[in-house]
Amino acid sequence: MLSTILLAQIVSACPRCTKQQSKIIQGLTHGTGPQSNWDWVIIAFITALTLLTFIFSLKYLLKPGETSADHIKLSILSF
Protein backbone atom coordinates (compact mmCIF):
# COMPACT_ATOMS: atom_id res chain seq x y z
CA MET A 1 0.00 0.00 0.00
CA LEU A 2 2.73 2.44 0.98
CA SER A 3 4.81 1.58 -2.08
CA THR A 4 1.83 2.31 -4.35
CA ILE A 5 1.35 5.74 -2.80
CA LEU A 6 5.05 6.56 -3.09
CA LEU A 7 5.18 5.36 -6.70
CA ALA A 8 2.20 7.55 -7.60
CA GLN A 9 3.98 10.55 -6.11
CA ILE A 10 7.17 9.87 -8.08
CA VAL A 11 5.42 9.26 -11.41
CA SER A 12 3.00 12.19 -11.37
CA ALA A 13 4.14 15.71 -12.14
CA CYS A 14 4.61 18.39 -9.54
CA PRO A 15 2.27 21.43 -9.56
CA ARG A 16 4.91 23.67 -11.14
CA CYS A 17 5.46 21.28 -14.05
CA THR A 18 1.72 20.78 -14.48
CA LYS A 19 1.23 24.51 -15.12
CA GLN A 20 3.87 24.49 -17.89
CA GLN A 21 2.46 21.54 -19.84
CA SER A 22 -0.16 21.36 -22.55
CA LYS A 23 -3.59 19.97 -21.66
CA ILE A 24 -2.96 16.59 -23.32
CA ILE A 25 -0.04 15.60 -21.08
CA GLN A 26 -0.83 17.81 -18.10
CA GLY A 27 0.04 16.07 -14.87
CA LEU A 28 1.65 13.01 -16.46
CA THR A 29 5.35 13.88 -16.55
CA HIS A 30 7.87 16.39 -15.28
CA GLY A 31 9.20 19.12 -17.53
CA THR A 32 7.63 21.47 -20.01
CA GLY A 33 6.57 18.92 -22.61
CA PRO A 34 6.46 19.46 -26.37
CA GLN A 35 7.21 23.02 -27.47
CA SER A 36 6.07 22.94 -31.11
CA ASN A 37 3.94 20.95 -33.53
CA TRP A 38 7.04 19.14 -34.81
CA ASP A 39 7.53 17.70 -31.33
CA TRP A 40 4.04 16.19 -31.53
CA VAL A 41 4.85 14.70 -34.95
CA ILE A 42 7.99 13.10 -33.53
CA ILE A 43 6.10 11.76 -30.51
CA ALA A 44 3.37 10.29 -32.73
CA PHE A 45 5.94 8.66 -35.04
CA ILE A 46 7.93 7.13 -32.17
CA THR A 47 4.72 5.90 -30.51
CA ALA A 48 3.54 4.24 -33.73
CA LEU A 49 6.97 2.70 -34.29
CA THR A 50 7.06 1.35 -30.73
CA LEU A 51 3.57 -0.16 -31.01
CA LEU A 52 4.39 -1.72 -34.38
CA THR A 53 7.60 -3.21 -32.98
CA PHE A 54 5.73 -4.59 -29.98
CA ILE A 55 3.01 -6.16 -32.16
CA PHE A 56 5.53 -7.82 -34.50
CA SER A 57 7.68 -9.06 -31.62
CA LEU A 58 4.65 -10.72 -30.05
CA LYS A 59 3.55 -12.14 -33.40
CA TYR A 60 6.90 -13.76 -34.15
CA LEU A 61 7.47 -14.86 -30.57
CA LEU A 62 4.14 -16.67 -30.31
CA LYS A 63 4.00 -18.08 -33.85
CA PRO A 64 7.37 -17.92 -35.61
CA GLY A 65 6.33 -19.88 -38.71
CA GLU A 66 9.61 -21.62 -39.58
CA THR A 67 8.62 -25.06 -40.87
CA SER A 68 11.34 -26.08 -43.33
CA ALA A 69 13.60 -28.97 -42.29
CA ASP A 70 16.81 -27.12 -43.20
CA HIS A 71 16.06 -23.99 -41.16
CA ILE A 72 18.99 -22.76 -39.08
CA LYS A 73 17.01 -23.01 -35.85
CA LEU A 74 16.85 -26.80 -36.25
CA SER A 75 20.63 -27.05 -36.64
CA ILE A 76 21.05 -25.12 -33.39
CA LEU A 77 18.44 -27.13 -31.51
CA SER A 78 19.68 -30.56 -32.61
CA PHE A 79 22.86 -30.77 -30.49
MODELLER restraints for C-alpha pairs under 7 A, 6 or more apart:
rsr = mdl.restraints
at = mdl.atoms
rsr.add(forms.Gaussian(group=physical.xy_distance, feature=features.Distance(at['CA:11:A'], at['CA:29:A']), mean=6.92, stdev=0.5))
rsr.add(forms.Gaussian(group=physical.xy_distance, feature=features.Distance(at['CA:12:A'], at['CA:27:A']), mean=6.01, stdev=0.5))
rsr.add(forms.Gaussian(group=physical.xy_distance, feature=features.Distance(at['CA:12:A'], at['CA:28:A']), mean=5.33, stdev=0.5))
rsr.add(forms.Gaussian(group=physical.xy_distance, feature=features.Distance(at['CA:12:A'], at['CA:29:A']), mean=5.93, stdev=0.5))
rsr.add(forms.Gaussian(group=physical.xy_distance, feature=features.Distance(at['CA:13:A'], at['CA:27:A']), mean=4.94, stdev=0.5))
rsr.add(forms.Gaussian(group=physical.xy_distance, feature=features.Distance(at['CA:13:A'], at['CA:28:A']), mean=5.67, stdev=0.5))
rsr.add(forms.Gaussian(group=physical.xy_distance, feature=features.Distance(at['CA:13:A'], at['CA:29:A']), mean=4.92, stdev=0.5))
rsr.add(forms.Gaussian(group=physical.xy_distance, feature=features.Distance(at['CA:13:A'], at['CA:30:A']), mean=4.92, stdev=0.5))
rsr.add(forms.Gaussian(group=physical.xy_distance, feature=features.Distance(at['CA:14:A'], at['CA:30:A']), mean=6.90, stdev=0.5))
rsr.add(forms.Gaussian(group=physical.xy_distance, feature=features.Distance(at['CA:17:A'], at['CA:30:A']), mean=5.59, stdev=0.5))
rsr.add(forms.Gaussian(group=physical.xy_distance, feature=features.Distance(at['CA:17:A'], at['CA:31:A']), mean=5.55, stdev=0.5))
rsr.add(forms.Gaussian(group=physical.xy_distance, feature=features.Distance(at['CA:17:A'], at['CA:32:A']), mean=6.35, stdev=0.5))
rsr.add(forms.Gaussian(group=physical.xy_distance, feature=features.Distance(at['CA:18:A'], at['CA:26:A']), mean=5.33, stdev=0.5))
rsr.add(forms.Gaussian(group=physical.xy_distance, feature=features.Distance(at['CA:18:A'], at['CA:27:A']), mean=5.02, stdev=0.5))
rsr.add(forms.Gaussian(group=physical.xy_distance, feature=features.Distance(at['CA:20:A'], at['CA:32:A']), mean=5.27, stdev=0.5))
rsr.add(forms.Gaussian(group=physical.xy_distance, feature=features.Distance(at['CA:21:A'], at['CA:32:A']), mean=5.17, stdev=0.5))
rsr.add(forms.Gaussian(group=physical.xy_distance, feature=features.Distance(at['CA:21:A'], at['CA:33:A']), mean=5.60, stdev=0.5))
rsr.add(forms.Gaussian(group=physical.xy_distance, feature=features.Distance(at['CA:34:A'], at['CA:40:A']), mean=6.56, stdev=0.5))
